[in-house]
Every structure is written in structure tokens, then in C-alpha cells.
Amino acid sequence: MPSRTSKKINLPITKSSASEEEVDLAEILCAIEGVSGAVVGTEQTSAEITLDPNKTTIPTLVKTIEGSGYKTD
């Protein structure tokens, strides 16, 4: 359940052409401490993430996304 300090962000994403492996990006993002929810669009062009900014940062999310075979715009 999101805390009172939670906020939602929407990050545009694209699949990296170098990545062949399919990953569950929402599951990977939810494993980050401070992330209480993540929804990746069916076309995988955006990720809506609910986070506690006191526990994680946008650069941490971007690093995780890019490490999972996606790019953020």
C-alpha cells in the first residue's frame, strides 16, 4: 500500500535493440526498496511507478530500467 509520501511518476521507455531477453520490468522495479507499484504499458513505451522519494530516487529507477535492457527517454 502506498504511503502518504508516495508519488507517481511516468517514465517513457523503449526496448534496447541489444536486449533479446524478455524481462518483467514491473516485477524488477517493484523489487526496489521504496517502490510500492509499477505498471509497464502493454506496448512497453512507458512505466508508471509509485515510489517513496524518501527511500529511492529517480536515478536509481533509471539505472535499473537501463540495466534491464530498456532505455529511458
TIRO-2110 file (N, C-alpha, C; in Angstrom, 1 decimal):
// TIRO-2110
0.8, -1.2, 0.0, N, 1, A
0.0, 0.0, 0.0, CA, 1, A
0.9, 1.2, 0.0, C, 1, A
0.6, 2.2, -0.9, N, 2, A
1.4, 3.4, -0.9, CA, 2, A
1.3, 4.2, 0.4, C, 2, A
2.5, 4.8, 0.8, N, 3, A
2.5, 5.6, 2.0, CA, 3, A
2.0, 7.0, 1.6, C, 3, A
1.9, 7.8, 2.6, N, 4, A
1.5, 9.2, 2.4, CA, 4, A
2.5, 10.0, 1.7, C, 4, A
3.7, 9.6, 1.7, N, 5, A
4.8, 10.3, 1.0, CA, 5, A
5.0, 9.8, -0.4, C, 5, A
4.2, 8.8, -0.8, N, 6, A
4.4, 8.2, -2.1, CA, 6, A
4.0, 9.2, -3.2, C, 6, A
4.7, 9.0, -4.4, N, 7, A
4.3, 9.8, -5.5, CA, 7, A
4.4, 8.9, -6.7, C, 7, A
3.6, 9.3, -7.8, N, 8, A
3.6, 8.5, -9.0, CA, 8, A
4.4, 9.3, -10.0, C, 8, A
5.2, 8.6, -10.8, N, 9, A
5.9, 9.2, -11.9, CA, 9, A
5.7, 8.3, -13.1, C, 9, A
5.8, 8.9, -14.3, N, 10, A
5.7, 8.1, -15.5, CA, 10, A
6.9, 8.4, -16.3, C, 10, A
7.6, 7.3, -16.6, N, 11, A
8.9, 7.4, -17.4, CA, 11, A
8.7, 6.8, -18.8, C, 11, A
9.0, 7.5, -19.8, N, 12, A
9.0, 6.9, -21.1, CA, 12, A
10.1, 5.9, -21.3, C, 12, A
9.8, 4.7, -21.9, N, 13, A
10.8, 3.7, -22.0, CA, 13, A
10.8, 3.1, -23.5, C, 13, A
11.9, 2.6, -23.9, N, 14, A
11.9, 1.8, -25.2, CA, 14, A
12.8, 0.6, -24.9, C, 14, A
12.5, -0.4, -25.6, N, 15, A
13.3, -1.7, -25.6, CA, 15, A
14.6, -1.4, -26.3, C, 15, A
15.7, -1.8, -25.6, N, 16, A
17.0, -1.7, -26.2, CA, 16, A
17.2, -2.7, -27.3, C, 16, A
17.7, -2.3, -28.5, N, 17, A
17.8, -3.3, -29.6, CA, 17, A
18.9, -4.3, -29.2, C, 17, A
19.7, -4.0, -28.3, N, 18, A
20.8, -5.0, -27.9, CA, 18, A
20.2, -6.1, -27.0, C, 18, A
19.0, -5.9, -26.4, N, 19, A
18.5, -6.8, -25.5, CA, 19, A
17.5, -7.8, -26.2, C, 19, A
17.8, -9.0, -26.2, N, 20, A
16.9, -10.0, -26.8, CA, 20, A
16.0, -10.7, -25.8, C, 20, A
16.4, -10.7, -24.5, N, 21, A
15.7, -11.4, -23.5, CA, 21, A
14.5, -10.6, -23.0, C, 21, A
13.4, -11.3, -22.8, N, 22, A
12.2, -10.6, -22.3, CA, 22, A
12.3, -10.6, -20.7, C, 22, A
12.0, -9.5, -20.1, N, 23, A
12.1, -9.4, -18.7, CA, 23, A
10.8, -8.8, -18.2, C, 23, A
10.4, -9.1, -17.0, N, 24, A
9.2, -8.5, -16.4, CA, 24, A
9.7, -7.2, -15.6, C, 24, A
9.7, -6.1, -16.4, N, 25, A
10.2, -4.9, -15.8, CA, 25, A
9.4, -4.4, -14.6, C, 25, A
8.1, -4.6, -14.6, N, 26, A
7.3, -4.2, -13.5, CA, 26, A
7.8, -4.9, -12.2, C, 26, A
8.0, -6.2, -12.4, N, 27, A
8.5, -7.0, -11.2, CA, 27, A
9.8, -6.6, -10.7, C, 27, A
10.7, -6.3, -11.7, N, 28, A
12.1, -5.8, -11.3, CA, 28, A
12.0, -4.5, -10.6, C, 28, A
11.2, -3.6, -11.0, N, 29, A
11.0, -2.3, -10.4, CA, 29, A
10.4, -2.4, -9.0, C, 29, A
9.4, -3.3, -8.8, N, 30, A
8.8, -3.5, -7.5, CA, 30, A
9.7, -4.1, -6.5, C, 30, A
10.8, -4.7, -6.9, N, 31, A
11.8, -5.2, -6.0, CA, 31, A
12.7, -4.2, -5.4, C, 31, A
12.7, -3.0, -5.9, N, 32, A
13.5, -1.9, -5.4, CA, 32, A
12.8, -1.4, -4.1, C, 32, A
13.6, -1.2, -3.1, N, 33, A
13.1, -0.7, -1.8, CA, 33, A
12.6, 0.7, -2.1, C, 33, A
11.4, 1.0, -1.6, N, 34, A
10.7, 2.3, -1.8, CA, 34, A
9.8, 2.3, -3.0, C, 34, A
9.7, 1.3, -3.8, N, 35, A
8.8, 1.2, -4.9, CA, 35, A
7.6, 0.3, -4.4, C, 35, A
6.4, 0.9, -4.4, N, 36, A
5.2, 0.2, -4.0, CA, 36, A
4.4, -0.3, -5.2, C, 36, A
4.7, 0.1, -6.4, N, 37, A
3.9, -0.3, -7.5, CA, 37, A
4.6, 0.1, -8.8, C, 37, A
4.4, -0.7, -9.8, N, 38, A
4.9, -0.4, -11.2, CA, 38, A
4.0, -1.0, -12.2, C, 38, A
3.7, -0.3, -13.2, N, 39, A
2.9, -0.8, -14.3, CA, 39, A
3.6, -0.4, -15.6, C, 39, A
3.9, -1.4, -16.4, N, 40, A
4.6, -1.1, -17.7, CA, 40, A
3.5, -1.3, -18.8, C, 40, A
3.4, -0.3, -19.6, N, 41, A
2.3, -0.3, -20.6, CA, 41, A
2.5, -1.5, -21.5, C, 41, A
1.4, -1.9, -22.1, N, 42, A
1.4, -3.1, -22.9, CA, 42, A
2.2, -3.0, -24.1, C, 42, A
2.4, -1.8, -24.6, N, 43, A
3.3, -1.5, -25.8, CA, 43, A
4.8, -1.3, -25.3, C, 43, A
5.0, -1.4, -24.0, N, 44, A
6.3, -1.1, -23.3, CA, 44, A
6.9, 0.2, -23.8, C, 44, A
6.1, 1.2, -23.8, N, 45, A
6.6, 2.6, -24.1, CA, 45, A
6.6, 3.5, -22.9, C, 45, A
6.1, 3.0, -21.8, N, 46, A
6.1, 3.8, -20.6, CA, 46, A
6.0, 2.9, -19.3, C, 46, A
6.5, 3.5, -18.2, N, 47, A
6.4, 2.8, -16.9, CA, 47, A
5.9, 3.8, -15.9, C, 47, A
4.7, 3.4, -15.3, N, 48, A
4.2, 4.3, -14.2, CA, 48, A
4.6, 3.6, -12.9, C, 48, A
5.3, 4.4, -12.1, N, 49, A
5.9, 3.9, -10.9, CA, 49, A
5.5, 4.7, -9.7, C, 49, A
5.1, 4.0, -8.7, N, 50, A
4.7, 4.6, -7.4, CA, 50, A
5.9, 4.4, -6.4, C, 50, A
6.4, 5.5, -5.9, N, 51, A
7.6, 5.4, -5.1, CA, 51, A
7.5, 6.3, -3.9, C, 51, A
8.3, 5.9, -2.9, N, 52, A
8.5, 6.8, -1.7, CA, 52, A
9.8, 7.5, -2.0, C, 52, A
9.8, 8.8, -2.2, N, 53, A
11.0, 9.5, -2.5, CA, 53, A
12.0, 9.6, -1.4, C, 53, A
11.6, 9.2, -0.2, N, 54, A
12.5, 9.1, 1.0, CA, 54, A
13.3, 7.9, 1.0, C, 54, A
12.9, 6.9, 0.1, N, 55, A
13.6, 5.6, 0.1, CA, 55, A
14.3, 5.3, -1.2, C, 55, A
13.9, 5.9, -2.3, N, 56, A
14.6, 5.6, -3.6, CA, 56, A
14.5, 6.9, -4.4, C, 56, A
15.3, 6.9, -5.5, N, 57, A
15.4, 8.1, -6.3, CA, 57, A
15.1, 7.8, -7.8, C, 57, A
14.8, 8.8, -8.5, N, 58, A
14.6, 8.6, -10.0, CA, 58, A
15.9, 8.0, -10.7, C, 58, A
17.1, 8.6, -10.3, N, 59, A
18.3, 8.0, -10.9, CA, 59, A
18.4, 6.5, -10.7, C, 59, A
18.0, 6.0, -9.5, N, 60, A
18.1, 4.6, -9.2, CA, 60, A
17.1, 3.8, -10.1, C, 60, A
15.9, 4.4, -10.3, N, 61, A
15.0, 3.7, -11.2, CA, 61, A
15.5, 3.7, -12.6, C, 61, A
16.1, 4.8, -13.1, N, 62, A
16.6, 4.8, -14.4, CA, 62, A
17.7, 3.8, -14.6, C, 62, A
18.6, 3.7, -13.6, N, 63, A
19.7, 2.7, -13.7, CA, 63, A
19.2, 1.3, -13.8, C, 63, A
18.1, 1.0, -13.0, N, 64, A
17.5, -0.3, -13.0, CA, 64, A
16.9, -0.6, -14.3, C, 64, A
16.1, 0.4, -14.9, N, 65, A
15.5, 0.2, -16.2, CA, 65, A
16.5, -0.1, -17.3, C, 65, A
17.6, 0.8, -17.3, N, 66, A
18.6, 0.6, -18.3, CA, 66, A
19.4, -0.7, -18.1, C, 66, A
19.5, -1.1, -16.9, N, 67, A
20.2, -2.4, -16.7, CA, 67, A
19.3, -3.6, -17.0, C, 67, A
18.1, -3.4, -17.3, N, 68, A
17.1, -4.5, -17.6, CA, 68, A
16.9, -4.6, -19.1, C, 68, A
17.6, -3.8, -19.9, N, 69, A
17.5, -3.9, -21.3, CA, 69, A
16.6, -2.9, -22.0, C, 69, A
16.3, -1.8, -21.2, N, 70, A
15.4, -0.7, -21.8, CA, 70, A
16.2, 0.6, -21.7, C, 70, A
15.7, 1.5, -22.5, N, 71, A
16.3, 2.9, -22.4, CA, 71, A
15.2, 3.8, -21.9, C, 71, A
15.6, 4.9, -21.2, N, 72, A
14.6, 5.9, -20.8, CA, 72, A
14.9, 7.1, -21.7, C, 72, A
13.8, 7.8, -22.1, N, 73, A
14.0, 9.0, -22.9, CA, 73, A
13.9, 10.2, -22.1, C, 73, A
END
